[in-house]
Amino acid sequence: MYEHDVIVVGAGGAGLRAAIAAHEAGADVAMVTKLHPVRSHTGAAEGGINAALREGDDWELHAYDTMKGSDYLGDAPAIETLAKDAPKDTITLEHWGMPFSREEDGTVSQRPFGGLSFPRTTYAGAETGHHLLHVLYEQVVKRGIQVYDEWYVMNLAVSDEPDPNDRTCHGVVAYDVQSGAVEGFKANRGVILATGGPGQAFDHTTNAVSCTGDGHAIAYRAGVPLEDMEFVQFHPTTLPSTGVLISEGVRGEGGILYNNEGERFMFEHGYANNAGELASRDVVSRAELTEVNEGRGVEDEYVHLDMRHLGAERIVDRLENILHLAEDFEGVDGLVEPMPVKPGQHYEMGGIETDENGETCITGLYAAGECACVSVHGANRLGGNALPELVVFGKRAGYHAAGKDLGEAQIETGYREGVEEEDMELPIAPGETGLAETGDDAVADGGQLADTDGVLEGAVETERKRVEYLMERDEGIQHAEIRSKLQQAMTADVNVFRNEDGIKRALRVIRECREEYRDVYVADPSRTFNTDLQMTYETRNLIDVAETIALGALVRNEFRGAHWRQENQIRDDENWLKHTLISWNGGKPSIWYRPVILEGEDKTYEPKIRSY
């Protein structure tokens, strides 16, 4: 067993920043990560970091743009915290060595991004996330913070009181990929989940193969609600053959979208008469797919993104990485021809319910980054707001977990008596969450006996039994078959355009995947470097997370932000100005709601028509 004050699970931008903050607050902190830190998916972020740094801009404008972009489903305390903290946290990054691009006079460069009223996206070429990872990891090494590299966290060690609000997190159970050992990590003060997104629930995604919703799923099964999971961002510019991201920075620099008739359709077809290509991502994605569906797509699949007119010098200076991606994956030279692009799953706006200090309803359990929902992004994330979220809320979670006083949170977490509950009969099969039975029914899945001294030991023993069960079977179904089936269903029916029949069809497939998972087995008999075993665990997590996405999409019968519903083409503020919460409750999901917080420090954000 390993023991530290604070355990950070995941080593992307949020995890690294959380670890640094916890260390600064005097805690003995360690990171447990299934990837080496600089291989984390934050490295794929290209665009930049939104921060009000220049004269003429201020945090109030940033907050307003973010609330509008969220389609008024963001919580004001979280949005204002982001906008206020982003400038100083961005400057801190520069002091640590972040190589931001600069203008000729030496000032830090900022470019326009979709949905912003001011060019406040600070960037480092088209490799901002890559540089961010290296800068933060350097600080972790400098401070001597322990990193348990290539340890896959299987579950949380959480006490098993009936009410999740009374539970306590005591640590995690992890699998050492190198040795095959299953061990416990005791956290004396707190566990911070910073595990990234669940993009592998879809088969066309910008997300790495490692993005399997692990933090979402283990927190959910432990009793933490997942919030607003129906809001999935589909980025409008991904490469058709792979899903590789083409940065919004291309459009920020002046890149233009054309259909197969050479029309600049964002303007000519009235999708965004003012902002054009720099409308918010949900607007541009729907516009592109509408063009394709109405026969104006190139090869009936994609549209063209053209940056040739920017000139070779500007492109190479600011977007060189984009040239390499287009050439390597599509065989296109962006200096002399347009690039093919289409929408692809990119980001999960929803996630583990937290307050603005990163804390969940379970004492000692925190979350930050894409796996968390505070809620900054609401129904739609603005480009350039993900990286400041990582550093702002990663920092706050690290400080709070280490015991630093950040003041009382304004955002409430956890189910409370009297909340509005969903009474729709949900099309799901009750039972375990795709869990192969181990014969150990002494405790609920995700929880352990309430005896504090035995919580971690019990959790370790449960996972060791589960591994033996999976490894000893020699027939059944392999996880890859189940995962592929799940991904295809989600891409087909819970994509940019959604309707009730399609969502229910996806939920039926998810139920089949859950049932098939009971017969899953691990084909690789090795006890070392067994990625088959790890991916079998990850597929279980994807089943759970995909179900919450589809259930949220089913019950929210309105059109808001990234969630388009064929049956209801209006934003219904009277009935749906509220968050969707899904809890794992007695062997099946339950859905309830909490009002959006639109009251900020000095103003109330009144919902307005969201046009660009």
C-alpha positions as CSV (number, residue, x, y, z in Angstrom):
1,M,0.0,0.0,0.0
2,Y,1.1,3.5,-0.8
3,E,0.1,6.5,1.3
4,H,0.1,10.3,0.6
5,D,-1.9,13.3,1.7
6,V,-3.4,14.0,-1.7
7,I,-3.7,11.5,-4.6
8,V,-4.2,13.0,-8.1
9,V,-5.6,10.6,-10.7
10,G,-4.5,11.6,-14.1
11,A,-1.6,13.8,-15.3
12,G,-3.0,16.0,-18.0
13,G,-3.3,19.8,-17.5
14,A,-5.8,19.7,-14.7
15,G,-4.0,16.9,-12.8
16,L,-0.6,18.5,-13.1
17,R,-1.9,21.9,-12.0
18,A,-3.8,20.3,-9.1
19,A,-0.6,18.5,-7.9
20,I,1.4,21.7,-8.0
21,A,-1.2,23.6,-6.0
22,A,-1.5,20.8,-3.4
23,H,2.3,20.8,-3.0
24,E,2.3,24.6,-2.7
25,A,-0.2,24.2,0.1
26,G,2.1,21.9,2.0
27,A,0.6,18.5,1.2
28,D,2.5,15.3,0.4
29,V,1.0,14.8,-3.0
30,A,1.4,12.0,-5.6
31,M,0.0,11.5,-9.1
32,V,-1.3,8.1,-10.3
33,T,-1.6,8.0,-14.1
34,K,-2.2,5.5,-16.8
35,L,0.0,7.6,-19.2
36,H,3.2,9.4,-18.8
37,P,2.2,13.0,-18.1
38,V,3.4,14.5,-21.4
39,R,1.4,11.8,-23.3
40,S,-1.8,13.1,-21.8
41,H,-4.5,14.2,-24.1
42,T,-4.1,17.9,-23.1
43,G,-1.2,17.8,-25.5
44,A,-3.6,17.6,-28.4
45,A,-5.1,21.0,-27.6
46,E,-4.2,23.4,-30.3
47,G,-6.1,26.6,-30.1
48,G,-5.2,28.5,-26.9
49,I,-6.1,29.9,-23.5
50,N,-8.8,32.6,-23.1
51,A,-7.8,35.3,-20.7
52,A,-8.7,39.0,-20.5
53,L,-5.2,40.4,-20.6
54,R,-5.4,43.5,-22.9
55,E,-6.7,47.0,-22.5
56,G,-10.3,47.1,-23.8
57,D,-11.0,43.6,-22.4
58,D,-12.0,42.6,-18.9
59,W,-13.2,39.6,-17.0
60,E,-16.8,40.7,-17.1
61,L,-16.8,40.5,-20.9
62,H,-15.2,37.1,-20.8
63,A,-17.8,36.0,-18.3
64,Y,-20.7,37.3,-20.4
65,D,-19.3,35.6,-23.6
66,T,-19.0,32.3,-21.7
67,M,-22.5,32.5,-20.3
68,K,-23.9,33.4,-23.7
69,G,-21.9,30.6,-25.2
70,S,-23.2,28.2,-22.6
71,D,-26.7,29.0,-23.8
72,Y,-27.4,30.2,-20.3
73,L,-26.9,26.8,-18.7
74,G,-23.6,27.7,-17.1
75,D,-23.5,28.5,-13.3
76,A,-22.5,32.2,-12.7
77,P,-20.2,31.5,-9.7
78,A,-18.1,29.1,-11.7
79,I,-18.1,31.2,-14.9
80,E,-17.0,34.3,-12.9
81,T,-14.3,32.4,-11.1
82,L,-12.9,31.2,-14.4
83,A,-13.0,34.7,-15.9
84,K,-11.4,36.4,-12.9
85,D,-8.7,33.8,-12.3
86,A,-7.7,33.2,-15.9
87,P,-5.5,36.3,-16.4
88,K,-3.2,35.8,-13.3
89,D,-3.1,32.0,-13.9
90,T,-2.1,32.6,-17.6
91,I,0.6,35.0,-16.5
92,T,1.8,32.4,-14.0
93,L,2.2,29.9,-16.9
94,E,4.4,32.5,-18.7
95,H,6.5,33.0,-15.7
96,W,7.0,29.2,-15.6
97,G,8.3,29.3,-19.2
98,M,5.2,28.9,-21.4
99,P,6.4,30.0,-24.8
100,F,3.4,32.0,-25.9
101,S,3.5,33.5,-29.4
102,R,4.3,37.2,-29.5
103,E,3.7,40.2,-31.7
104,E,6.5,42.3,-33.1
105,D,6.4,44.6,-30.2
106,G,6.9,41.7,-27.8
107,T,3.4,41.6,-26.4
108,V,1.7,38.2,-26.1
109,S,-0.3,37.3,-29.1
110,Q,-4.1,36.9,-28.8
111,R,-6.4,35.8,-31.7
112,P,-10.1,35.8,-32.2
113,F,-12.1,32.6,-31.4
114,G,-15.7,31.6,-32.0
115,G,-18.2,33.3,-29.7
116,L,-15.8,35.8,-28.3
117,S,-16.5,39.6,-28.3
118,F,-12.7,40.3,-28.0
119,P,-9.6,38.5,-29.4
120,R,-8.6,37.0,-26.0
121,T,-7.3,33.6,-27.0
122,T,-3.6,33.4,-26.0
123,Y,-1.7,30.7,-27.8
124,A,1.6,29.1,-28.5
125,G,1.5,28.5,-32.3
126,A,-0.9,25.6,-32.9
127,E,0.6,23.5,-30.1
128,T,-0.6,25.3,-27.0
129,G,-1.6,22.1,-25.1
130,H,1.7,20.4,-25.9
131,H,3.7,23.3,-24.5
132,L,1.3,23.5,-21.5
133,L,1.9,19.9,-20.6
134,H,5.7,20.3,-20.7
135,V,5.7,23.5,-18.7
136,L,3.5,22.0,-15.9
137,Y,5.4,18.7,-15.9
138,E,8.6,20.6,-15.5
139,Q,7.2,22.2,-12.4
140,V,6.1,18.8,-11.0
141,V,9.6,17.4,-11.5
142,K,11.2,20.6,-10.0
143,R,9.1,20.1,-6.9
144,G,9.9,16.4,-6.5
145,I,6.3,15.4,-6.7
146,Q,5.9,11.6,-6.9
147,V,4.5,10.3,-10.2
148,Y,3.3,6.7,-10.4
149,D,3.5,6.3,-14.1
150,E,1.5,3.7,-16.0
151,W,-0.7,2.8,-13.0
152,Y,-4.3,2.4,-14.1
153,V,-6.9,3.4,-11.5
154,M,-9.6,0.7,-11.4
155,N,-11.8,2.1,-8.6
156,L,-12.2,4.4,-5.7
157,A,-12.1,3.3,-2.0
158,V,-15.3,4.9,-0.7
159,S,-17.3,4.2,2.5
160,D,-20.7,2.7,1.9
161,E,-23.2,4.8,3.9
162,P,-26.7,4.7,2.3
163,D,-26.6,8.4,1.5
164,P,-23.7,9.3,-0.9
165,N,-23.5,12.7,0.9
166,D,-22.4,10.9,4.0
167,R,-19.7,8.9,2.3
168,T,-15.9,9.5,2.5
169,C,-13.2,8.7,-0.1
170,H,-10.1,7.1,1.4
171,G,-8.1,6.4,-1.7
172,V,-7.9,4.5,-4.9
173,V,-7.1,1.0,-6.2
174,A,-4.7,0.8,-9.2
175,Y,-3.2,-1.7,-11.5
176,D,0.5,-1.5,-12.2
177,V,0.7,-2.1,-15.9
178,Q,4.4,-3.1,-15.7
179,S,4.1,-5.8,-13.0
180,G,0.4,-6.7,-13.0
181,A,0.1,-5.9,-9.3
182,V,-3.2,-4.5,-7.9
183,E,-2.4,-2.1,-5.0
184,G,-4.1,0.5,-2.8
185,F,-3.2,4.2,-2.6
186,K,-4.3,5.8,0.7
187,A,-5.2,9.5,0.6
188,N,-5.2,11.1,4.0
189,R,-6.7,14.4,2.8
190,G,-8.3,13.8,-0.6
191,V,-8.4,12.2,-4.1
192,I,-8.6,14.5,-7.2
193,L,-9.9,12.9,-10.4
194,A,-8.4,14.6,-13.5
195,T,-9.0,11.8,-16.0
196,G,-10.2,13.7,-19.1
197,G,-13.1,13.1,-21.4
198,P,-15.1,10.0,-22.6
199,G,-14.5,10.6,-26.3
200,Q,-14.0,6.8,-27.0
201,A,-17.8,6.4,-26.5
202,F,-18.0,7.6,-30.2
203,D,-16.2,6.1,-33.2
204,H,-15.3,9.5,-34.8
205,T,-13.6,11.6,-32.2
206,T,-10.7,14.0,-31.8
207,N,-10.0,12.2,-28.4
208,A,-7.1,9.8,-27.9
209,V,-7.7,6.1,-27.4
210,S,-7.0,6.7,-23.7
211,C,-10.0,9.0,-23.2
212,T,-12.5,6.4,-21.8
213,G,-14.4,8.3,-19.1
214,D,-12.7,6.4,-16.3
215,G,-13.1,9.2,-13.7
216,H,-16.7,9.8,-14.7
217,A,-17.6,6.1,-14.3
218,I,-15.8,5.4,-11.0
219,A,-17.2,8.5,-9.4
220,Y,-20.7,7.7,-10.7
221,R,-20.6,4.2,-9.3
222,A,-19.4,5.5,-6.0
223,G,-22.5,7.7,-5.7
224,V,-21.5,11.1,-7.2
225,P,-24.1,12.5,-9.7
226,L,-23.0,13.1,-13.3
227,E,-24.3,16.5,-14.5
228,D,-25.5,17.6,-18.0
229,M,-23.9,14.6,-19.8
230,E,-26.2,15.1,-22.8
231,F,-24.2,18.2,-23.8
232,V,-21.4,16.8,-26.0
233,Q,-19.4,19.1,-28.2
234,F,-18.8,18.1,-31.8
235,H,-15.9,20.2,-33.2
236,P,-16.7,21.5,-36.7
237,T,-13.2,20.9,-38.1
238,T,-11.8,17.4,-37.8
239,L,-10.1,15.4,-40.5
240,P,-12.6,12.9,-42.1
241,S,-10.3,9.9,-42.1
242,T,-9.1,10.0,-38.5
243,G,-11.0,12.5,-36.4
244,V,-7.7,14.4,-35.9
245,L,-8.4,18.0,-34.8
246,I,-7.8,21.0,-37.0
247,S,-7.6,24.0,-34.7
248,E,-10.2,26.7,-34.5
249,G,-7.1,28.9,-34.7
250,V,-7.3,28.4,-38.5
251,R,-10.6,30.2,-38.6
252,G,-9.4,32.6,-35.9
253,E,-6.6,33.6,-38.3
254,G,-9.1,34.0,-41.2
255,G,-9.7,30.5,-42.6
256,I,-12.9,30.2,-44.6
257,L,-15.4,27.3,-45.0
258,Y,-16.8,26.5,-48.4
259,N,-19.3,23.9,-49.7
260,N,-19.0,21.9,-52.9
261,E,-20.5,24.9,-54.9
262,G,-17.8,27.2,-53.7
263,E,-20.2,29.1,-51.4
264,R,-19.1,30.6,-48.1
265,F,-22.1,29.0,-46.6
266,M,-21.9,30.4,-43.1
267,F,-22.8,33.8,-44.6
268,E,-24.5,32.9,-47.9
269,H,-27.0,30.4,-46.3
270,G,-27.6,32.6,-43.2
271,Y,-26.2,30.3,-40.5
272,A,-24.3,33.1,-38.8
273,N,-24.6,36.4,-40.6
274,N,-22.4,38.4,-38.3
275,A,-19.7,36.0,-37.0
276,G,-19.6,33.6,-40.0
277,E,-16.9,30.9,-39.4
278,L,-16.4,32.3,-35.9
279,A,-19.8,31.5,-34.6
280,S,-19.8,29.0,-31.7
281,R,-18.9,25.4,-32.4
282,D,-22.4,24.0,-32.1
283,V,-23.7,26.5,-34.7
284,V,-20.8,25.7,-37.2
285,S,-21.1,22.0,-36.8
286,R,-24.8,22.0,-37.5
287,A,-24.3,24.2,-40.5
288,E,-21.7,21.9,-42.0
289,L,-23.8,18.8,-41.5
290,T,-26.9,20.6,-43.0
291,E,-24.8,21.4,-46.1
292,V,-23.8,17.8,-46.4
293,N,-27.3,16.5,-45.8
294,E,-28.8,18.9,-48.4
295,G,-26.3,17.7,-51.1
296,R,-23.8,20.5,-50.9
297,G,-21.0,18.6,-49.2
298,V,-17.8,17.5,-50.9
299,E,-18.1,13.8,-51.7
300,D,-21.3,13.8,-49.6
301,E,-19.2,13.7,-46.4
302,Y,-17.3,17.0,-45.6
303,V,-16.8,20.6,-46.5
304,H,-13.6,22.5,-47.3
305,L,-11.6,24.7,-44.9
306,D,-9.3,27.1,-46.9
307,M,-6.4,29.1,-45.4
308,R,-4.3,29.6,-48.6
309,H,-5.2,33.3,-48.8
310,L,-3.4,33.9,-45.4
311,G,-0.1,33.5,-47.1
312,A,2.7,31.0,-46.5
313,E,4.6,33.2,-44.0
314,R,1.6,33.7,-41.7
315,I,0.6,30.0,-41.9
316,V,4.0,28.7,-41.1
317,D,4.5,31.1,-38.3
318,R,1.1,30.5,-36.5
319,L,-0.3,27.3,-37.9
320,E,2.6,25.1,-39.0
321,N,1.4,22.1,-37.1
322,I,-1.9,22.2,-39.1
323,L,0.1,21.8,-42.3
324,H,1.7,18.6,-41.0
325,L,-1.6,17.1,-39.8
326,A,-3.3,17.8,-43.2
327,E,-0.4,16.4,-45.1
328,D,0.1,13.3,-42.9
329,F,-3.5,12.2,-42.6
330,E,-5.2,13.5,-45.7
331,G,-2.3,14.0,-48.2
332,V,-3.3,17.7,-48.6
333,D,-0.9,20.6,-48.7
334,G,-2.7,23.4,-46.9
335,L,-0.6,26.1,-48.6
336,V,-1.9,25.3,-52.0
337,E,-5.3,23.5,-51.5
338,P,-8.2,23.5,-49.1
339,M,-8.4,20.9,-46.3
340,P,-11.4,18.5,-45.9
341,V,-13.2,18.8,-42.6
342,K,-16.3,17.5,-40.9
343,P,-17.7,17.6,-37.3
344,G,-16.3,15.0,-34.8
345,Q,-16.9,14.3,-31.1
346,H,-14.6,16.6,-29.3
347,Y,-15.5,17.5,-25.7
348,E,-17.9,16.6,-22.9
349,M,-19.4,19.7,-21.3
350,G,-21.0,17.6,-18.6
351,G,-19.2,15.5,-16.0
352,I,-18.7,14.8,-12.3
353,E,-20.8,17.3,-10.3
354,T,-18.5,19.6,-8.3
355,D,-18.6,23.0,-6.7
356,E,-16.2,25.8,-7.6
357,N,-13.5,24.4,-5.3
358,G,-13.6,21.1,-7.2
359,E,-15.3,19.1,-4.3
360,T,-18.0,16.5,-5.0
361,C,-20.7,15.4,-2.6
362,I,-18.4,12.7,-1.2
363,T,-16.1,14.0,1.4
364,G,-12.5,13.9,0.2
365,L,-13.3,13.4,-3.5
366,Y,-12.6,16.1,-6.0
367,A,-12.6,16.4,-9.8
368,A,-11.2,19.0,-12.2
369,G,-10.8,19.4,-16.0
370,E,-13.0,17.8,-18.6
371,C,-14.1,15.0,-16.3
372,A,-15.7,17.5,-14.0
373,C,-18.8,19.7,-14.4
374,V,-18.7,22.9,-12.3
375,S,-20.5,24.1,-14.6
376,V,-18.5,26.6,-16.7
377,H,-19.5,25.4,-20.1
378,G,-23.2,24.7,-19.7
379,A,-24.7,23.6,-23.0
380,N,-21.8,24.6,-25.2
381,R,-18.1,25.3,-24.6
382,L,-16.4,28.2,-26.3
383,G,-13.1,27.4,-28.0
384,G,-10.2,28.5,-25.8
385,N,-12.1,28.0,-22.5
386,A,-10.9,24.4,-21.8
387,L,-7.3,25.2,-21.0
388,P,-8.1,28.0,-18.5
389,E,-10.6,25.6,-16.9
390,L,-7.8,23.1,-16.4
391,V,-5.4,25.6,-14.7
392,V,-8.0,27.5,-12.7
393,F,-10.1,24.7,-11.3
394,G,-7.1,22.2,-11.2
395,K,-5.4,24.8,-9.0
396,R,-8.5,25.3,-6.8
397,A,-9.0,21.6,-6.3
398,G,-5.4,21.1,-5.4
399,Y,-5.5,23.9,-2.8
400,H,-8.8,22.8,-1.3
401,A,-7.8,19.1,-1.1
402,A,-4.6,20.1,0.7
403,G,-6.6,22.1,3.3
404,K,-6.3,25.6,2.0
405,D,-9.3,27.8,2.9
406,L,-10.9,29.1,-0.4
407,G,-14.1,30.3,1.2
408,E,-17.5,28.7,1.2
409,A,-18.6,27.4,-2.1
410,Q,-21.8,28.9,-3.7
411,I,-22.6,25.8,-5.8
412,E,-24.4,22.9,-4.0
413,T,-23.5,19.3,-4.7
414,G,-25.3,16.0,-4.2
415,Y,-28.9,14.9,-4.1
416,R,-31.1,16.7,-1.5
417,E,-34.7,16.0,-0.5
418,G,-37.2,18.2,-2.4
419,V,-35.3,18.3,-5.7
420,E,-37.3,17.9,-8.9
421,E,-37.1,14.3,-10.1
422,E,-37.7,12.8,-13.5
423,D,-40.8,10.5,-13.6
424,M,-40.3,9.2,-17.1
425,E,-40.0,5.4,-17.2
426,L,-36.4,5.0,-18.4
427,P,-35.7,2.4,-21.2
428,I,-32.9,0.7,-19.2
429,A,-32.2,-2.7,-17.7
430,P,-31.7,-2.6,-14.0
431,G,-28.7,-4.4,-12.6
432,E,-25.0,-4.1,-12.4
433,T,-23.2,-1.6,-14.6
434,G,-21.8,-4.1,-17.1
435,L,-19.9,-5.8,-14.3
436,A,-18.7,-9.4,-14.6
437,E,-19.9,-11.0,-11.4
438,T,-17.3,-11.9,-8.8
439,G,-19.5,-13.6,-6.3
440,D,-18.7,-10.9,-3.7
441,D,-22.0,-9.2,-2.8
442,A,-21.0,-8.0,0.6
443,V,-20.8,-4.3,-0.5
444,A,-22.4,-2.2,-3.3
445,D,-20.4,-1.7,-6.4
446,G,-18.3,1.4,-6.0
447,G,-18.6,1.4,-2.2
448,Q,-16.9,-0.5,0.6
449,L,-17.8,-1.4,4.2
450,A,-18.2,1.7,6.4
451,D,-15.4,0.6,8.7
452,T,-12.8,3.3,8.0
453,D,-9.8,1.1,8.6
454,G,-11.0,-1.5,6.2
455,V,-12.2,0.6,3.3
456,L,-9.1,0.6,1.2
457,E,-8.2,-3.0,2.0
458,G,-11.7,-4.1,1.0
459,A,-11.5,-2.2,-2.2
460,V,-8.2,-3.7,-3.2
461,E,-9.4,-7.2,-2.4
462,T,-12.5,-6.7,-4.6
463,E,-10.5,-5.6,-7.6
464,R,-8.1,-8.5,-7.2
465,K,-11.0,-10.9,-7.3
466,R,-12.4,-9.1,-10.3
467,V,-9.0,-9.4,-12.2
468,E,-8.8,-13.1,-11.3
469,Y,-12.4,-13.7,-12.6
470,L,-11.6,-12.0,-15.9
471,M,-8.3,-13.6,-16.4
472,E,-9.4,-17.2,-15.5
473,R,-12.2,-17.2,-18.1
474,D,-11.2,-18.7,-21.4
475,E,-14.3,-18.1,-23.5
476,G,-17.0,-15.5,-24.0
477,I,-16.8,-12.1,-25.8
478,Q,-13.9,-9.7,-26.0
479,H,-14.2,-6.1,-25.0
480,A,-13.3,-4.8,-28.5
481,E,-16.4,-6.2,-30.0
482,I,-18.6,-4.6,-27.4
483,R,-16.8,-1.3,-27.6
484,S,-17.2,-1.1,-31.4
485,K,-20.9,-1.8,-31.2
486,L,-21.3,0.9,-28.5
487,Q,-19.3,3.5,-30.5
488,Q,-21.2,2.9,-33.7
489,A,-24.6,3.3,-31.9
490,M,-23.6,6.5,-30.2
491,T,-22.2,8.0,-33.4
492,A,-25.3,7.0,-35.4
493,D,-28.0,8.2,-32.9
494,V,-26.6,10.5,-30.2
495,N,-24.6,12.8,-32.6
496,V,-25.1,16.4,-33.7
497,F,-28.7,15.8,-34.7
498,R,-30.9,13.8,-32.3
499,N,-34.5,12.5,-32.1
500,E,-36.4,10.3,-29.6
501,D,-36.5,7.2,-31.8
502,G,-32.7,7.3,-32.4
503,I,-31.8,7.9,-28.8
504,K,-34.0,5.0,-27.6
505,R,-32.4,2.8,-30.3
506,A,-29.0,3.7,-28.9
507,L,-30.2,2.9,-25.4
508,R,-31.3,-0.5,-26.5
509,V,-27.8,-1.1,-28.0
510,I,-26.2,0.1,-24.7
511,R,-28.4,-2.4,-22.8
512,E,-27.2,-5.2,-25.2
513,C,-23.6,-4.1,-24.5
514,R,-24.2,-4.2,-20.8
515,E,-25.6,-7.7,-21.0
516,E,-22.9,-8.9,-23.3
517,Y,-20.2,-7.6,-21.0
518,R,-21.3,-10.2,-18.4
519,D,-19.6,-12.7,-20.7
520,V,-16.5,-10.7,-21.3
521,Y,-13.1,-12.3,-20.9
522,V,-9.5,-11.2,-21.3
523,A,-7.7,-13.1,-24.1
524,D,-4.2,-12.0,-23.2
525,P,-3.0,-14.4,-20.4
526,S,0.0,-12.2,-19.5
527,R,0.3,-10.7,-16.0
528,T,2.6,-7.9,-17.2
529,F,1.8,-5.1,-19.7
530,N,-1.7,-6.5,-20.2
531,T,-3.4,-3.7,-22.1
532,D,-6.2,-6.1,-22.9
533,L,-7.2,-6.3,-19.2
534,Q,-6.9,-2.5,-18.9
535,M,-9.1,-1.9,-22.0
536,T,-11.7,-4.4,-20.7
537,Y,-12.0,-2.2,-17.6
538,E,-12.2,0.9,-19.8
539,T,-15.0,-0.6,-21.9
540,R,-17.0,-1.1,-18.8
541,N,-16.6,2.6,-18.0
542,L,-17.6,3.6,-21.5
543,I,-20.9,1.6,-21.2
544,D,-21.8,3.5,-18.1
545,V,-20.9,6.9,-19.4
546,A,-22.6,6.4,-22.8
547,E,-25.8,5.4,-21.0
548,T,-25.8,8.7,-19.0
549,I,-25.2,10.7,-22.2
550,A,-28.1,9.0,-24.0
551,L,-30.4,9.2,-21.0
552,G,-29.8,12.9,-20.6
553,A,-30.4,13.4,-24.3
554,L,-33.7,11.5,-24.1
555,V,-35.2,13.4,-21.2
556,R,-34.1,16.9,-22.3
557,N,-36.8,17.6,-24.9
558,E,-35.5,21.0,-26.1
559,F,-32.9,22.5,-28.4
560,R,-30.1,24.1,-26.3
561,G,-26.5,24.6,-27.2
562,A,-24.9,21.4,-28.5
563,H,-28.1,19.4,-27.8
564,W,-30.4,19.5,-30.9
565,R,-33.7,17.7,-30.6
566,Q,-35.8,17.2,-33.7
567,E,-39.1,17.1,-31.7
568,N,-38.6,20.5,-30.1
569,Q,-36.7,23.1,-32.1
570,I,-36.8,25.9,-29.4
571,R,-34.8,26.7,-26.3
572,D,-37.4,26.2,-23.6
573,D,-36.3,28.5,-20.7
574,E,-39.6,28.1,-18.9
575,N,-39.1,24.4,-18.4
576,W,-35.5,23.6,-19.0
577,L,-33.3,26.3,-17.4
578,K,-32.0,23.5,-15.1
579,H,-29.2,21.0,-14.9
580,T,-29.7,17.3,-15.5
581,L,-28.3,15.1,-12.8
582,I,-28.0,11.3,-13.1
583,S,-27.2,9.2,-10.0
584,W,-26.5,5.5,-9.7
585,N,-29.2,4.6,-7.3
586,G,-30.0,1.1,-6.0
587,G,-28.7,-0.7,-9.2
588,K,-30.0,1.7,-11.8
589,P,-29.8,5.3,-12.9
590,S,-32.1,7.9,-11.5
591,I,-32.6,11.4,-13.0
592,W,-33.2,14.7,-11.1
593,Y,-32.7,18.4,-11.7
594,R,-31.2,21.5,-10.1
595,P,-31.9,25.1,-11.3
596,V,-29.1,27.0,-13.1
597,I,-27.5,29.7,-11.0
598,L,-27.6,32.9,-13.1
599,E,-26.9,35.3,-10.2
600,G,-23.4,36.4,-10.3
601,E,-21.4,38.6,-7.9
602,D,-22.8,41.9,-9.1
603,K,-25.3,41.0,-11.8
604,T,-27.9,38.5,-12.9
605,Y,-27.4,37.0,-16.4
606,E,-30.7,37.3,-18.1
607,P,-31.2,34.7,-20.9
608,K,-31.3,36.3,-24.3
609,I,-31.6,35.0,-27.9
610,R,-28.2,33.5,-28.7
611,S,-27.2,34.6,-32.2
612,Y,-23.9,35.1,-34.0
